[in-house]
């Protein structure tokens, strides 16, 4: 069972890394992902009304 899990982890890692041909490509992909997450957080923060239970 452990061999199957290890093989699955290694195969999934190889598939993920094959999408990035170089280390620079991996860095670019991570940067783009972080930008998307940041913009989503900004949009979510702007759409949330302040709580009335905030400590003063």
ZADO-1210 file (C-alpha; in nm, 4 decimals, padded with zeros to 6 digits):
<atoms>
<atom x="00.0000" y="00.0000" z="00.0000" code="UNK" pos="1"/>
<atom x="00.2833" y="00.2427" z="00.0845" code="UNK" pos="2"/>
<atom x="00.4448" y="00.1740" z="-00.2533" code="UNK" pos="3"/>
<atom x="00.1232" y="00.2635" z="-00.4338" code="UNK" pos="4"/>
<atom x="00.0867" y="00.5899" z="-00.2412" code="UNK" pos="5"/>
<atom x="00.4517" y="00.6793" z="-00.3017" code="UNK" pos="6"/>
<atom x="00.4172" y="00.6035" z="-00.6733" code="UNK" pos="7"/>
<atom x="00.1032" y="00.8184" z="-00.6945" code="UNK" pos="8"/>
<atom x="00.2765" y="01.1094" z="-00.5202" code="UNK" pos="9"/>
<atom x="00.5800" y="01.0857" z="-00.7469" code="UNK" pos="10"/>
<atom x="00.3662" y="01.0636" z="-01.0598" code="UNK" pos="11"/>
<atom x="00.1548" y="01.3633" z="-00.9609" code="UNK" pos="12"/>
<atom x="00.4685" y="01.5621" z="-00.8830" code="UNK" pos="13"/>
<atom x="00.6121" y="01.4758" z="-01.2237" code="UNK" pos="14"/>
<atom x="00.2912" y="01.5850" z="-01.3944" code="UNK" pos="15"/>
<atom x="00.2865" y="01.9163" z="-01.2074" code="UNK" pos="16"/>
<atom x="00.6519" y="01.9858" z="-01.2817" code="UNK" pos="17"/>
<atom x="00.6170" y="01.8910" z="-01.6481" code="UNK" pos="18"/>
<atom x="00.3901" y="02.1922" z="-01.6927" code="UNK" pos="19"/>
<atom x="00.6861" y="02.4149" z="-01.6086" code="UNK" pos="20"/>
<atom x="00.9748" y="02.3434" z="-01.8411" code="UNK" pos="21"/>
<atom x="01.2262" y="02.5362" z="-01.6343" code="UNK" pos="22"/>
<atom x="01.2735" y="02.6673" z="-01.2830" code="UNK" pos="23"/>
<atom x="01.2067" y="03.0152" z="-01.4229" code="UNK" pos="24"/>
<atom x="00.8784" y="02.8859" z="-01.5639" code="UNK" pos="25"/>
<atom x="00.7845" y="02.7542" z="-01.2203" code="UNK" pos="26"/>
<atom x="00.8608" y="03.0936" z="-01.0681" code="UNK" pos="27"/>
<atom x="00.6483" y="03.2663" z="-01.3306" code="UNK" pos="28"/>
<atom x="00.3588" y="03.0310" z="-01.2669" code="UNK" pos="29"/>
<atom x="00.3810" y="03.0858" z="-00.8912" code="UNK" pos="30"/>
<atom x="00.3926" y="03.4625" z="-00.9370" code="UNK" pos="31"/>
<atom x="00.0840" y="03.4621" z="-01.1603" code="UNK" pos="32"/>
<atom x="-00.1003" y="03.2429" z="-00.9131" code="UNK" pos="33"/>
<atom x="-00.0119" y="03.4759" z="-00.6270" code="UNK" pos="34"/>
<atom x="-00.1312" y="03.7765" z="-00.8275" code="UNK" pos="35"/>
<atom x="-00.4671" y="03.6093" z="-00.8915" code="UNK" pos="36"/>
<atom x="-00.5072" y="03.5209" z="-00.5246" code="UNK" pos="37"/>
<atom x="-00.4139" y="03.8756" z="-00.4219" code="UNK" pos="38"/>
<atom x="-00.6636" y="04.0358" z="-00.6579" code="UNK" pos="39"/>
<atom x="-00.9364" y="03.7984" z="-00.5395" code="UNK" pos="40"/>
<atom x="-00.8608" y="03.8896" z="-00.1779" code="UNK" pos="41"/>
<atom x="-00.8762" y="04.2598" z="-00.2623" code="UNK" pos="42"/>
<atom x="-01.2142" y="04.2178" z="-00.4325" code="UNK" pos="43"/>
<atom x="-01.3443" y="04.0152" z="-00.1394" code="UNK" pos="44"/>
<atom x="-01.2161" y="04.2703" z="00.1114" code="UNK" pos="45"/>
<atom x="-01.3828" y="04.5547" z="-00.0743" code="UNK" pos="46"/>
<atom x="-01.7170" y="04.3758" z="-00.0880" code="UNK" pos="47"/>
<atom x="-01.7351" y="04.2845" z="00.2813" code="UNK" pos="48"/>
<atom x="-01.9100" y="04.5379" z="00.5025" code="UNK" pos="49"/>
<atom x="-01.7397" y="04.6241" z="00.8317" code="UNK" pos="50"/>
<atom x="-01.8685" y="04.4326" z="01.1282" code="UNK" pos="51"/>
<atom x="-02.0633" y="04.6219" z="01.3904" code="UNK" pos="52"/>
<atom x="-01.9072" y="04.4054" z="01.6622" code="UNK" pos="53"/>
<atom x="-01.5556" y="04.5405" z="01.6153" code="UNK" pos="54"/>
<atom x="-01.3580" y="04.6161" z="01.9288" code="UNK" pos="55"/>
<atom x="-01.2890" y="04.9856" z="01.9839" code="UNK" pos="56"/>
</atoms>
